[in-house]
Amino acid sequence: MMRPMPATQLALTPPRKIALPRSAPDVALTALIFFTANTGAQRLANPDILWMGFYALTLLWLMSDMRRIRTILTRDWAAFLLPALALCSTLWSVAPGRTGYASLQLIMTTLIALRMAHVLTTRQILLALFLAQGGGLALSLLNLSSGFLQPVWEVNGALLGIYPHKTGVGKAAFWAALALLGLCAYMRLSLLALIFAAAVFPVAVLAKSVTAQLGFAVVGMLALLIWMRHLPRGLRAGLPLAGVVLLLATIVIFAVTGGDLLTTVLQAMGKSPTLTGRTVLWSFALDILAQEPLGGVGFNAFWTSPRYALLVSYIHTNVDEGLNGFHNAYLEVFVALGLVGGTLLLGQVALTYVRLIRAYLRARSLSAAIWLAIFAAVSGLALMEDSFFKLHSGHYMLAVIAMAYARRVARAAPEEGSAQTE
């Protein structure tokens, strides 16, 4: 016969506490930064206050361990070349006050991005990106159904959601799809992410954002890179043949469209062949570059300079009333920093591509595939917008992180480092 247990032994085992990962605060902070960078907070809160808070937290992180400053300056000094040149352009800027202030903001944006690269892994950055853009997408769809934040639509019928401009909700859909595909690839659930991408693509269509719609091509690119990692060497050797077939198909398409594929596609989408005035802006940018070829007019100076006030007024009247950029990041840099800055930017972009492609081919690393796709997105979409080299830009921060990852894999194995850990 079993003896009863003493009363002192009848106490229930206390339930285990659910412990959040140590990285949870950093992931949450990064998600808030990405959300704010995509103008998600502009109609919900004061973004200036948020950015001051991000600055303070980044400086606090740096000052809490002086070794971090040494590490960043020795390992990631190349990330500061363009911001330093932007700051130096204050000396010859046509609007020196604006250039100096904006350059300091750009340096802080660079530090925020490098903190992400040092603190978070690739998976954690993807999670933060998905939480930020997926959250903005969800709030926009909720606003579409309830109308809690007006206006929901632009006057031309483009969806705004919670964002001040149609591009915001379009990019939220694209980046949420790309981030989810990267996350699901680690769990071998890529098909689930592709279904999600197909489901949210109509949001980019409703936003009438060509930039966001073109961005979805990068989702397909990442899916292809993920699939190619598992190809046998014999099949991978046939990839150049696929490239030749693609080239021939492109030639046929150009022949069918009369040699003007871009105009044909844009007209089919109901868009202007001038890319909503972009080609007009680009011609103005080239004219300004011809006037100040070496060092440019100064970082962030053109749109606020009295010297170009008449031209800016003409652009606002005939192209876009609230415009403050040339809708092309590369031309923006050439205008602001001249041939010196533009050549430096193109060199950094080319070197980053070489490093990422080598890392992918050498080890077939999933992280390398993800950062190659992300960098292709930000550098490719930079042809259509100026957010690649711009203060408080999510695209700029992702580019800085991708460049940091590329520099590290060029010196070590792909699995080493913080932002490059799979």
Secondary structure in CASP SS format (residue, H / E / C, confidence):
PFRMAT SS
TARGET T0000
AUTHOR 0000-0000-0000
METHOD secondary structure of the structure
MODEL  1
M C 1.00
M C 1.00
R C 1.00
P C 1.00
M C 1.00
P C 1.00
A H 1.00
T H 1.00
Q H 1.00
L C 1.00
A C 1.00
L C 1.00
T C 1.00
P C 1.00
P C 1.00
R C 1.00
K C 1.00
I C 1.00
A C 1.00
L C 1.00
P C 1.00
R C 1.00
S C 1.00
A H 1.00
P H 1.00
D H 1.00
V H 1.00
A H 1.00
L H 1.00
T H 1.00
A H 1.00
L H 1.00
I H 1.00
F H 1.00
F H 1.00
T H 1.00
A H 1.00
N C 1.00
T C 1.00
G C 1.00
A C 1.00
Q C 1.00
R C 1.00
L C 1.00
A C 1.00
N C 1.00
P H 1.00
D H 1.00
I H 1.00
L H 1.00
W H 1.00
M H 1.00
G H 1.00
F H 1.00
Y H 1.00
A H 1.00
L H 1.00
T H 1.00
L H 1.00
L H 1.00
W H 1.00
L H 1.00
M H 1.00
S C 1.00
D C 1.00
M H 1.00
R H 1.00
R H 1.00
I H 1.00
R H 1.00
T H 1.00
I H 1.00
L H 1.00
T H 1.00
R H 1.00
D C 1.00
W H 1.00
A H 1.00
A H 1.00
F H 1.00
L H 1.00
L H 1.00
P H 1.00
A H 1.00
L H 1.00
A H 1.00
L H 1.00
C H 1.00
S H 1.00
T H 1.00
L H 1.00
W C 1.00
S C 1.00
V C 1.00
A C 1.00
P H 1.00
G H 1.00
R H 1.00
T H 1.00
G H 1.00
Y H 1.00
A H 1.00
S H 1.00
L H 1.00
Q H 1.00
L H 1.00
I H 1.00
M H 1.00
T H 1.00
T H 1.00
L H 1.00
I H 1.00
A H 1.00
L H 1.00
R H 1.00
M H 1.00
A H 1.00
H H 1.00
V H 1.00
L C 1.00
T C 1.00
T H 1.00
R H 1.00
Q H 1.00
I H 1.00
L H 1.00
L H 1.00
A H 1.00
L H 1.00
F H 1.00
L H 1.00
A H 1.00
Q H 1.00
G H 1.00
G H 1.00
G H 1.00
L H 1.00
A H 1.00
L H 1.00
S H 1.00
L H 1.00
L H 1.00
N H 1.00
L H 1.00
S H 1.00
S H 1.00
G C 1.00
F C 1.00
L C 1.00
Q C 1.00
P C 1.00
V C 1.00
W E 1.00
E C 1.00
V C 1.00
N C 1.00
G C 1.00
A C 1.00
L E 1.00
L C 1.00
G C 1.00
I C 1.00
Y C 1.00
P C 1.00
H C 1.00
K H 1.00
T H 1.00
G H 1.00
V H 1.00
G H 1.00
K H 1.00
A H 1.00
A H 1.00
F H 1.00
W H 1.00
A H 1.00
A H 1.00
L H 1.00
A H 1.00
L H 1.00
L H 1.00
G H 1.00
L H 1.00
C H 1.00
A H 1.00
Y H 1.00
M C 1.00
R C 1.00
L C 1.00
S H 1.00
L H 1.00
L H 1.00
A H 1.00
L H 1.00
I H 1.00
F H 1.00
A H 1.00
A H 1.00
A H 1.00
V H 1.00
F H 1.00
P H 1.00
V H 1.00
A H 1.00
V H 1.00
L H 1.00
A C 1.00
K C 1.00
S C 1.00
V H 1.00
T H 1.00
A H 1.00
Q H 1.00
L H 1.00
G H 1.00
F H 1.00
A H 1.00
V H 1.00
V H 1.00
G H 1.00
M H 1.00
L H 1.00
A H 1.00
L H 1.00
L H 1.00
I H 1.00
W H 1.00
M H 1.00
R C 1.00
H C 1.00
L C 1.00
P C 1.00
R H 1.00
G H 1.00
L H 1.00
R H 1.00
A C 1.00
G C 1.00
L H 1.00
P H 1.00
L H 1.00
A H 1.00
G H 1.00
V H 1.00
V H 1.00
L H 1.00
L H 1.00
L H 1.00
A H 1.00
T H 1.00
I H 1.00
V H 1.00
I H 1.00
F H 1.00
A H 1.00
V H 1.00
T C 1.00
G C 1.00
G C 1.00
D C 1.00
L H 1.00
L H 1.00
T H 1.00
T H 1.00
V H 1.00
L H 1.00
Q H 1.00
A H 1.00
M C 1.00
G C 1.00
K C 1.00
S C 1.00
P C 1.00
T C 1.00
L C 1.00
T C 1.00
G C 1.00
R H 1.00
T H 1.00
V H 1.00
L H 1.00
W H 1.00
S H 1.00
F H 1.00
A H 1.00
L H 1.00
D H 1.00
I H 1.00
L H 1.00
A H 1.00
Q H 1.00
E C 1.00
P C 1.00
L C 1.00
G C 1.00
G C 1.00
V C 1.00
G C 1.00
F C 1.00
N C 1.00
A C 1.00
F H 1.00
W H 1.00
T H 1.00
S C 1.00
P H 1.00
R H 1.00
Y H 1.00
A H 1.00
L H 1.00
L H 1.00
V H 1.00
S H 1.00
Y H 1.00
I H 1.00
H H 1.00
T H 1.00
N H 1.00
V C 1.00
D C 1.00
E C 1.00
G C 1.00
L C 1.00
N C 1.00
G C 1.00
F C 1.00
H C 1.00
N C 1.00
A H 1.00
Y H 1.00
L H 1.00
E H 1.00
V H 1.00
F H 1.00
V H 1.00
A H 1.00
L H 1.00
G H 1.00
L H 1.00
V H 1.00
G H 1.00
G H 1.00
T H 1.00
L H 1.00
L H 1.00
L H 1.00
G H 1.00
Q H 1.00
V H 1.00
A H 1.00
L H 1.00
T H 1.00
Y H 1.00
V H 1.00
R H 1.00
L H 1.00
I H 1.00
R H 1.00
A H 1.00
Y H 1.00
L H 1.00
R H 1.00
A H 1.00
R C 1.00
S C 1.00
L H 1.00
S H 1.00
A H 1.00
A H 1.00
I H 1.00
W H 1.00
L H 1.00
A H 1.00
I H 1.00
F H 1.00
A H 1.00
A H 1.00
V H 1.00
S H 1.00
G H 1.00
L H 1.00
A C 1.00
L C 1.00
M C 1.00
E C 1.00
D C 1.00
S C 1.00
F C 1.00
F C 1.00
K C 1.00
L C 1.00
H C 1.00
S C 1.00
G H 1.00
H H 1.00
Y H 1.00
M H 1.00
L H 1.00
A H 1.00
V H 1.00
I H 1.00
A H 1.00
M H 1.00
A H 1.00
Y H 1.00
A H 1.00
R H 1.00
R H 1.00
V H 1.00
A H 1.00
R H 1.00
A C 1.00
A C 1.00
P C 1.00
E C 1.00
E C 1.00
G C 1.00
S C 1.00
A C 1.00
Q C 1.00
T C 1.00
E C 1.00
END
